[in-house]
Amino acid sequence: MPLIALVSVAAARPLDEDLAPLDAALRAAGAGVVIVDWDDPAVDWNRFDLALLRSTWDYAERLPEFLDWATRVATCTQLCNPLAVLRWNTDKHYLAELERAGVAIVPSTFVEPDEDAAAALDAFLAGTDAAEFVVKPSVGAGSRDAQRHARANRDAAVAHVARLLDARRSVLLQPYLERVDDHGETALIHFDGAYSHAIRKGPLLRRGDGPTDALFAAEDITPRAPGEAERALATATLAAVQHLLPGDPLLYARVDLIHDADGSPRLLELELAEPSLFFAHAPGSAARFAAAVIARAGERRA
């Protein structure tokens, strides 16, 4: 049976609620498992049949280093998801590509370093009638450096955009879709291209709150049965990814959706690098994922 590396980082290990059930499910299915930190220089990646990214949740602050590491590991073993997917998905500019491919996304405007923060924000506000909007970095995780702003608080929002741009970080501006306050987000989890389960995530960005200082913002998670339109959008999103990045079906994917004012689902984020998979909210899901992981690792051994 294969030897699997579950890849985390020291600061995230105690916070990763998926790690223990996945470890147990893989071992129960006969695989060997080692939990390792991605930035541990002592790890011999050649010994593993598959390196599975799980909670490398500091990647956003260390992206060049993280992608250099992923590039090296991909030459030693099977990296999941693959390097090309990681390079694409760790920067939210992928949303623009998916929109061009016909996927219904939350309307998104990008502001690049060296652009004027005030002028860019004013142009964005002129193009939307949303009462509130979100400022976030295009490379970010766990809602860190993301904040909900009211139109009336333009100066605070300009300062937020400018702070990110001054740090040479691209900025993503999105209208705040108010239905999320009641309906929350729907996260649809897929294993090896097939739907597994879904959860509801309560609203993360509270009115008046600043960005979180934690590794990720506190989450209110409950099981959810997705609607037909949500399932269809998730399927269309993953089909678009398959077209943009040809290859085997993604070993794991989480499609995060929210609803617009008409009640139609829109893609908020597509998590293909290190998403929480919420095994605790879907009995049997850890075992299903373990089976998919072992099958993928077995392809390399064959």
C-alpha positions, 0 to 999 in steps of 0.5 A: 500500500502507498505511503502518503504525506499529509502536508501541513505547517506547524502553526496550522496543525492544531487547527486542522480539524480534517487532519486526524480523521483523514489520517485515521481513514487512510490508515484504516484503508491500509495506507502508510501516513506521515504528517509533515510540514511543507517547510521542513528541510529534513523531509525526504519527499522521494519516499512518498507515493503522494504528497497531499496538501492539507493545511499549508495555510501560511502560503499566502504570506510566503507564496514564492517560497511555497511555489518553489517548494511545490516545484521541487516536490513535484519532481520527487513525488506526485503532488496533489493537487498538481503544481499547475493547479497550485500556481493557478489557484493561489492567486484569485485572478483565476476568477477573471479566467473563469468568468471569461469561460462563462462561469457566473462569478461574484463581480470582481475588479482587480487593482494592481500595484502602481495603480492609484488606490483612490481612482481605482476604488472610485471607478469601481464604486461608479460601476456598482450600486452595492451599499457595501463592498469587499476589499481583499488581496488577490493572494490571500487565505482564511479571510486575512486582510479582507474587510467589508466596507460601506460606501460611506466609509470611502476613506477607510476603504482607500486606505485599505486598498493603498496598504495592500498596493504599497505591499506590492499585492494585487487587490480584489474588489467585489460588491458585498452580496447581502443575501449572504448575511441570511443564507451564508455560503454553500461550499460543495466538496468534490473528490476525484471529480465527483460530488461528495458533500456540502456545508453551509458557512455563516457570513465571515465579514461582519459589518464594522469588523476589521481584518482578522489577525488569526490564521483564518477567520472563525467559521460557523459550519453546518451541513447543507444540501445544495440546491439544483442550481448550486450543483449545476454551477459547481459542475460547470465551474469544475468543467471550466477548470478541466478545459483551462488546465487539462489533465486528470480530474482534480483529486479534491475541489471545494466550490464556494458559492453565494447568492445574488439579489435574484437568488442565483448562485455565484462563484465566490472562490474555488479552493483547489490548493489546501481547502478544509473539507469538513469531514465532521459534517458528512459521515463517510466523507473521510473514508471516501476521500481516503479511497480516492487518495489511495487510488491516485497514489496507486496510479504512480506506483503502477 
